[in-house]
Structure formats: C-alpha cells, structure tokens
Amino acid sequence: MKRLFLLMVAGLIMTACGNQTQQQAESVVNTYTIEQLAVDPLVYEGQTVRFEGVIDHMCRHSGDKMRVAQVDNDTYSMQVMLGDMMNEFTQEHEGAQVVITGVLHTAIRNLDELGEDHHDHGDDDHDHACDSTEEAIKRMAEKGISPDIRPYVELMAFELK
C-alpha cells in the first residue's frame, strides 16, 4: 500500500513538473536586434519582444520613457515606455547595458495629413488615432501619403547587465 502511495505521489510530481516545463516553453520570447524591430515594426506590432541595448537617454521631463540604442550600431534605437517601472531607472543608468522585454507598438506621427478622414478617440497622447496602424497606413497609401511610423515598446521586464 505504501508503494502504491509513493508511486502515485511520484506520478503527480512528474506530471506537475511536466506542465511547468511546457508553460515555460510557451512563454519563451524571441530575441531580436533593435535594427530588426525598427526597420519593419509592423511585423512585430502587438507582439512581446526581447532585445539588448545601451540606455542612450532617460527622459528628464517625465521620467516615464527612455531610449535604448543597439549595442553594435547606435544608428538604431528604440523608445521604451517604462510604465509602472519608471522608478526603477534614473539618469545614472544612461550608458548601462540592458535587456528589455515588452510589447512592441507602432504610432503614425504624420496621421494628421489624412485630414478629416480619420477617427478621433480623444486620447491626449494620440489625438487622432485610427482603429489600427494597418488601417491608417492603408488610408494614407490611398491618398499618396507615406506614413512616418514610430515603434515603441511597453516595458514588461528588464535586466541590467
């Protein structure tokens, strides 16, 4: 009877560990270079991404964002919105190497060029935001306007190196 009980406990432990490993595998986030994300940001829109870089600039006005430059090519950089983690960073972190995990989003800076043919949601940060980036780009293409797309990442996790 004792052996049966021990076998059942061992089976439960193995099952629980197997599920944990599967959950960890499902939560793996792909790592990209900042260049990959910046060159074609619409491919990664709404996806959780991971990248490494150097903190190039901390916002001195609000402290709620920073710019992270690619380690080997500072021509490419990404704005990172710090959200609830803004108190984790100070200007002293400028120059530090960091690994960022977050959700990539895009905004179209020249959306006003669509004129009256867009949706106004009353959002102060995105006064004239369309329902989706793809929809806005399609409308701009129809009018012969080249969109100025700004990618940014909403921070979920980070690691200072």
Buried (B, 14 or more C-beta within 10 A) or exposed (E): EEEEEEEEEEEEEEEEEEEEEEEEEEEEEEEBBBBBBBEEBBEBBEBBBBBBBBBBBBBEEEBBBBBBBBBEEEEBBBBBBBEEBBEEBEEEEBEEEBBBBBBBBBBBEBBEBBEEEBEEEEEEEEEBBBEEBEEBBEBBEEEEBEBEBBBBBEBBEBEEE
